[in-house]
Amino acid sequence: MLIRVGLEYGVGGRILAWALDFSGCFAYGQADAEVMLNFARSLLAYEAWINLHADQAWFNLINLDFRIVEVFKPENSSRLEGSSKPAAFFEDDFRALTQDEVQHVLAVYSWQREELLAGLEFMPEAAYDCAEQRTGKTIPVMVSQMALDCYDILAALKLPLPPFPTKNEALAQLDFTTELVRGTLPAWVGVEAIWEVSGELWSPRKAIRHMLWRQREGIEQIKALVG
């Protein structure tokens, strides 16, 4: 089975490996060999996570053929060492989304959200205090940032969005962006348009990569703080 990988350098001083055909699957590493080893582990964990939630398997990872098909390195060399969000636009990001891909993305997004909400529901009060002491941010602030990041990703596609509810509580903001995602993603099927925002290119395929990446990053950050 061919596993196409896009490598992006300079994300927090590391290399970020994207699974181009498995939205929501990615891995980090300091060097090419390390990131590919971590990526193989992440892909197997991703398969197990999907199988835990889906009624039937979406894919079967056998006879794997890992191929780095695209590489993005920032033109500014200082960005390779500094902390930054991913910005790569791969050739693959021109490819329009299929109906099945959008349905899978919506499922992964919902399962991630359920995982987040379940963790917050059963989180001990002491964990909230620990998180603020270690990061200077409360967990509600982190959740609010996840919702805002998702909103900004949707906004990058020049969608006519209602204003982000900045005065609402974090969970209400999360509900707000979740409804936006569920309402807008089905219309992305077959769309090949490209938009530029502050010098960065965006497409529906890039947007789904970033939405699932950001939500997973936020979940793992909260887990690490309270684990």
C-alpha positions in Angstrom: 0.0 0.0 0.0 1.4 3.3 -1.1 1.7 5.9 1.8 2.4 9.3 0.4 4.1 11.7 2.8 4.7 15.5 2.6 7.5 16.8 4.8 7.4 20.4 6.1 10.5 21.8 7.7 10.7 24.6 10.3 7.5 23.8 12.4 8.6 24.7 15.9 12.2 23.9 14.8 11.2 20.4 13.8 10.1 18.5 10.7 6.4 17.8 10.3 5.4 14.8 8.3 1.9 14.9 6.8 0.0 11.8 5.6 -1.4 13.2 2.4 -4.1 10.6 2.0 -5.0 10.2 5.7 -6.2 13.5 7.1 -5.5 13.8 10.8 -2.4 11.7 10.7 1.0 13.4 11.2 4.3 13.1 13.1 7.3 15.2 14.2 11.0 14.6 14.2 14.3 16.4 14.3 15.7 14.7 11.3 14.4 12.9 8.2 15.0 9.4 9.5 13.5 10.2 12.9 10.4 11.8 11.5 9.7 8.9 9.2 10.1 6.4 12.0 7.7 8.5 14.1 5.4 8.8 11.2 5.1 5.0 10.7 4.2 4.6 14.4 1.7 7.4 14.1 0.0 5.9 11.1 -0.4 2.5 12.9 -1.9 4.4 15.9 -4.1 6.3 13.6 -5.4 3.1 12.0 -6.2 1.6 15.5 -8.0 4.9 16.5 -10.1 4.9 13.4 -11.0 1.2 13.8 -12.0 2.0 17.4 -14.6 4.5 16.2 -15.7 3.5 12.7 -18.3 0.8 12.1 -16.0 -0.8 9.5 -12.3 -0.4 8.6 -11.6 2.4 6.2 -8.3 1.0 5.0 -5.9 -2.0 5.7 -2.3 -1.1 6.3 -0.4 -4.0 4.8 2.7 -4.1 2.5 3.4 -0.5 3.3 5.4 1.6 0.8 6.3 4.9 2.4 7.3 7.6 -0.1 8.2 11.2 0.5 6.5 12.8 -2.5 6.7 16.5 -1.5 9.1 18.6 0.6 8.5 22.2 1.8 11.4 24.3 3.2 10.8 27.9 4.2 12.7 30.5 2.1 13.5 32.3 5.3 16.2 30.2 7.0 15.5 31.7 10.4 12.1 30.0 10.3 13.7 26.6 10.2 14.9 27.2 13.7 12.1 29.3 15.2 8.7 28.3 16.5 6.0 28.6 13.9 2.8 27.1 12.7 2.8 25.0 9.5 2.4 26.9 6.3 3.3 24.5 3.5 1.1 24.4 0.4 1.8 21.1 -1.4 1.1 20.3 -5.0 -1.3 17.8 -3.5 -3.3 20.6 -1.9 -4.5 21.6 -5.4 -6.4 18.3 -5.6 -10.1 18.6 -5.1 -11.8 16.7 -2.2 -14.0 13.7 -2.9 -17.3 13.0 -1.2 -15.8 10.1 0.7 -12.9 12.2 1.9 -15.2 14.9 3.2 -17.3 12.4 5.1 -14.2 10.9 6.6 -12.9 14.3 7.7 -16.2 15.1 9.3 -16.1 11.8 11.2 -12.6 12.3 12.4 -13.3 15.9 13.4 -16.4 14.7 15.4 -14.5 11.9 17.1 -11.7 14.2 18.1 -14.2 16.6 19.6 -15.9 13.8 21.5 -12.5 12.8 22.9 -11.8 16.3 24.0 -15.2 16.8 25.6 -15.0 13.4 27.4 -11.6 14.3 28.8 -12.8 17.7 30.0 -15.9 16.2 31.7 -13.9 13.8 33.8 -10.8 16.0 34.4 -10.1 16.5 38.2 -10.2 20.1 39.5 -6.6 19.8 40.4 -5.7 19.3 36.8 -7.1 22.7 35.9 -4.9 24.4 38.5 -1.8 22.4 37.3 -2.3 23.4 33.7 -2.5 27.1 34.6 0.6 26.9 36.8 2.7 25.1 34.1 1.6 27.2 31.1 0.1 30.4 32.4 -3.1 29.5 30.5 -6.3 28.0 31.8 -7.7 25.0 30.0 -10.8 27.0 28.9 -8.4 29.5 27.3 -6.7 26.6 25.4 -10.1 25.3 24.3 -11.1 28.8 23.2 -7.9 29.1 21.1 -8.7 25.7 19.4 -12.1 27.0 18.4 -10.7 30.3 17.2 -7.9 28.6 15.2 -10.6 26.5 13.5 -12.6 29.6 12.7 -9.5 31.3 11.2 -8.9 28.3 9.0 -12.4 28.5 7.7 -12.0 32.2 7.2 -8.9 31.6 5.1 -11.2 30.1 2.4 -13.1 33.5 2.2 -16.3 32.0 3.5 -19.1 34.3 4.6 -18.9 33.5 8.3 -20.8 35.0 11.2 -18.6 36.8 13.7 -16.7 34.7 16.2 -18.5 34.8 19.6 -15.5 36.2 21.6 -17.6 36.8 24.7 -19.0 33.3 24.9 -17.6 30.5 27.1 -15.0 28.2 25.6 -17.4 25.3 25.1 -20.0 27.5 23.5 -17.3 28.7 21.1 -16.4 25.1 20.4 -20.0 24.4 19.6 -20.1 27.4 17.3 -17.1 26.3 15.2 -18.3 22.7 15.1 -21.6 23.7 13.5 -19.7 25.9 11.0 -17.5 22.9 10.1 -20.4 20.6 9.7 -22.3 23.1 7.7 -19.5 24.2 5.3 -17.4 21.1 4.6 -20.0 19.2 2.4 -19.8 22.2 -0.1 -16.1 21.7 -0.5 -16.5 18.5 -2.6 -15.0 19.0 -6.0 -13.8 22.6 -5.3 -10.4 23.4 -6.8 -10.2 27.1 -5.9 -7.1 28.6 -4.2 -7.0 31.6 -1.9 -4.2 33.7 -0.6 -4.2 35.2 2.9 -1.3 37.3 4.0 1.0 35.7 1.5 -0.1 32.1 2.4 -2.0 29.9 0.0 -5.0 28.0 1.1 -7.3 25.3 -0.5 -10.0 23.1 0.9 -7.6 20.2 1.2 -5.0 22.2 3.1 -7.8 23.5 5.3 -8.9 20.0 6.4 -5.2 19.1 7.1 -4.9 22.1 9.4 -8.2 21.7 11.2 -7.6 18.1 12.2 -4.0 18.9 13.0 -4.9 21.8 15.2 -7.6 20.0 17.1 -5.4 17.0 17.7 -2.5 19.2 18.9 -4.8 20.9 21.4 -6.1 17.6 22.7 -2.6 16.2 23.2 -1.4 19.4 24.8 -4.2 19.2 27.4 -3.5 15.5 27.9 0.2 16.2 28.5 -0.6 18.9 31.1 -2.9 16.8 33.2 -1.4 13.3 32.6 
